[in-house]
Amino acid sequence: MVERTLAIIKPDAVKKRVIGPIIQRVEEEGFRILNIKMVHLTKDEAKGFYIVHKDRPFYPSLTDFMSSGEAVVLLLEGEDAIARWREVMGATDPAAAKPGTVRRLFGFSVERNAVHGSDASATADWEISYFFKK
């Protein structure tokens, strides 16, 4: 089934100047990039995007990090895009991610793990609408 998902190249990866290799990987994996833009989230925008985690202990540091610099948001489309992008990203902890995954290649820590991806269809719809108007 063709799906859409949101991907984010996080500020740590932007600062490392690995936007190109990550986008190349997206394309090599057969995803179609429907929209792409660079953003610099304010603290309030980061809080809004990660509102689902507001009661988690990592919420303040996550929103600080996500508002610390530029990020690239991508609207991706492809067969089983949500699950496939999550597989390409790898585990949240880069140290536990499979070799060759984006997070293993470019991530540094659980929080600074280079990329984000939607985890379900409803989440993808909400996250896409957060950054891209219909």
C-alpha positions in Angstrom: 0.0 0.0 0.0 1.3 3.4 -0.9 1.6 5.6 2.2 3.0 9.0 3.1 5.2 9.6 6.1 7.2 12.5 7.6 10.9 12.4 7.9 13.1 14.9 9.7 16.8 15.4 9.4 17.5 16.7 12.9 19.7 19.6 13.9 22.7 17.3 14.8 22.8 15.8 11.3 22.4 19.3 9.7 25.3 20.5 11.7 27.4 17.5 10.6 26.6 18.4 7.0 25.1 15.0 6.2 21.8 16.2 4.6 23.0 15.1 1.2 23.9 11.5 2.1 20.6 11.1 4.0 18.5 12.4 1.1 20.5 10.2 -1.2 19.6 7.2 1.0 16.0 8.2 0.9 16.0 8.2 -2.9 18.1 4.9 -3.1 15.4 3.2 -0.9 12.8 4.2 -3.5 10.9 6.9 -1.6 9.4 9.7 -3.5 10.1 13.1 -2.0 6.8 15.1 -2.3 7.9 18.1 -0.4 11.0 19.3 1.4 12.0 22.4 3.4 14.5 23.6 5.9 13.1 24.9 9.2 14.4 26.3 12.4 11.8 25.4 15.0 11.1 27.8 17.9 11.0 26.2 21.3 7.2 26.5 21.2 7.0 24.8 17.8 9.2 22.0 19.0 7.0 21.6 22.1 3.9 21.5 19.9 5.4 18.9 17.6 6.5 16.7 20.4 3.4 17.3 22.6 2.8 13.6 22.8 5.9 13.3 25.0 5.1 16.3 27.3 4.9 14.1 30.4 8.1 12.2 29.7 11.3 13.2 31.5 13.2 13.8 28.2 10.7 16.3 26.8 12.5 19.5 27.9 15.9 18.3 26.5 14.3 17.0 23.3 12.5 20.3 22.6 15.7 22.3 23.5 17.6 20.1 21.0 15.0 20.3 18.2 14.9 24.1 18.5 18.7 24.4 18.7 19.3 24.7 14.9 18.1 24.1 11.5 16.3 20.8 10.5 15.1 19.5 7.2 11.5 18.1 7.0 10.5 15.8 4.2 7.2 14.5 3.0 7.9 11.0 1.7 5.7 8.6 -0.3 6.1 5.0 -1.1 5.0 1.4 -0.6 4.6 0.8 3.2 6.5 4.1 3.6 6.0 4.3 7.4 7.4 0.9 8.3 10.1 1.1 5.6 11.4 4.5 6.7 11.5 3.3 10.3 13.6 0.3 9.2 16.0 2.5 7.1 16.3 4.8 10.1 17.2 2.1 12.6 16.7 1.8 16.3 16.3 5.0 18.4 19.7 4.3 20.0 22.3 4.5 17.3 24.5 2.1 19.2 21.7 -0.5 19.0 20.8 0.2 15.4 21.6 -2.3 12.7 24.8 -1.6 10.6 24.0 0.5 7.6 20.9 2.2 9.0 20.8 6.0 9.0 21.0 6.3 12.8 23.9 3.9 13.0 25.8 5.8 10.4 25.0 9.4 11.5 23.5 9.3 15.0 25.3 10.1 18.2 22.9 9.3 21.0 19.3 8.4 21.7 18.3 12.0 21.5 20.8 13.2 18.8 20.0 10.4 16.5 20.1 12.2 13.1 16.5 11.5 11.9 12.9 11.2 12.9 10.1 9.2 11.3 6.4 8.9 11.9 5.4 5.7 13.8 1.9 5.1 12.5 -0.6 6.2 9.9 -2.5 8.6 12.2 0.8 10.0 13.5 2.0 10.5 10.0 -1.1 12.4 9.0 -0.8 14.7 12.1 3.0 15.2 11.7 2.7 16.0 7.9 0.0 18.5 8.6 2.2 20.2 11.2 4.8 21.1 8.6 2.9 21.0 5.2 -0.4 22.5 4.5 -2.7 20.6 2.2 
